[in-house]
Structures are given as C-alpha cells and as structure tokens.
Amino acid sequence: MPAVRRPVARLALLLLATAGAARAQVRHHGHLWLNWFGDHALGGGTSLYVELSARRADHGTTWQQQVVGLGLARPVAGSYRATLTLIGQRSFPYVDGEPGTTVTEVRPWMQLQGQRRVAGTARSGWQWADRSRLELRWQRAEVAFDVDGDWRNSWRVRRQDRITRSFANGWYAGASQEWFMGSLPWETGPLVEQSRSSLLVGRPLSKSLRVETGYMLQWLARPGGAREFNHTLVVSFRSNAAFD
C-alpha cells in the first residue's frame, strides 16, 4: 500500500473498531424542533438577532429543550457579519431511567457568518454559507442525563457549512453540516461532542419571512462512551423584517 494511503487505512480501521465497540450503547430517538430566527434591521448597519426554539422529544410528546436568545449583529467585511448573543436554555431528561432534574443554562456567544454565490456566475442558483461560533457555557447544575454536563463552565466552538440551490418561485433546497467541539478535550471529554447533518427545503412566505423544513440527524457523545442519534423533523421560520 502506498505510504500516503496507510494513515487513511489506519484511521478507517480505528473508526470501524470504535463503532463496533459502542454498538451496544447506541440510542435512537425521534424529535421535533420548531424554530424562529430573526435578523431585524435597527439602522446604521446594526440588526437585532432573535432566536426561539421549542424542541420536543419522543416524537413530540415530551420536552427536550427550550431556547430563547437575543443579540446584536453588525457587518464586518464583505458578506460577513459578527453577532453577539445571550442565550437562555432549559434542558429536560427524555430517556427512560434518567434523573428528572432539568438543567438551566446561560450561554453568551460570538459568531462570524457569511454567504456567497458558488459554481461560477453571479446568477448561479448555488449558494454557500458558513458560520463559526465561540460559546461560553454556564449551567446551573451538572446532572447525569445531560450530554453537555461535562462542558459546564467551559468554552465550545461550533462550525457550520451550508449549501443551497435555488429553484423557480422562490423554492430552494440544501444541506448543512455542523460540528460541536469542546474546549480542553484531553481533560473533560471528546474533541467532537456533537454533529448535526441536515437536508432541507424552503420557500418565502412574504418579502421578509420564509419557512424551511427538513430532516436533521443529530449525533451526540454521551457520558460513559454511549452514542445517541436523534432523528429530528425541523421546521424553521426566518424573518428579516426591519425595525428601523
């Protein structure tokens, strides 16, 4: 085998061995998420960022999480905007046998996000967007059920890449991949804490409001080496109505 291929082969064997060892600890769940994302111009290039999320587990019958966030966004260079936001979040146990304590979390984060046309011309229907986010996480309590308990009072980095293709009458379809990487993994947990892979379709409802829906596969590294796969139906409303 050529030398350049040996590291790839070793990595593939390691991943297969890890997946086989964790097979008995894999959990699958069906979730439903309803989101609202707002980017409302205030004047002078500044906009108000709003994030609301109702996340239900067990096929929508029990709570998983409740999220409320407010922030400010400003242009920085080209298509890129910087956002500073404060999030409040409540997480609930949704697996049988887990403790019944809810976890309240406060999370300020900073984000850099941009988008551009791809595949050649300015009229191309393909568009790529990326965002990088740095979060400071503070939780009221560390409990066994919460996957993020290992990251209490720490930093986390999130990276998302998304590509969409526009069609007639405003419709578009796309896919995205987001990675969650925790700080100091050699002390508190794995480097990759979570992954979200999504397929989506969307369309405008008005000049300032659009809706997206699709399937998201959420993978989480649970405490104790378990792996969790959440199969999630996501419905998101995105508004850019101006307040100025």
Summary of the structure (lengths in Angstrom):
residues: 244
radius of gyration: 19.5
end to end distance: 63.3
largest distance: 63.3
contacts: 704
relative contact order: 0.16
helix: 15%
strand: 61%
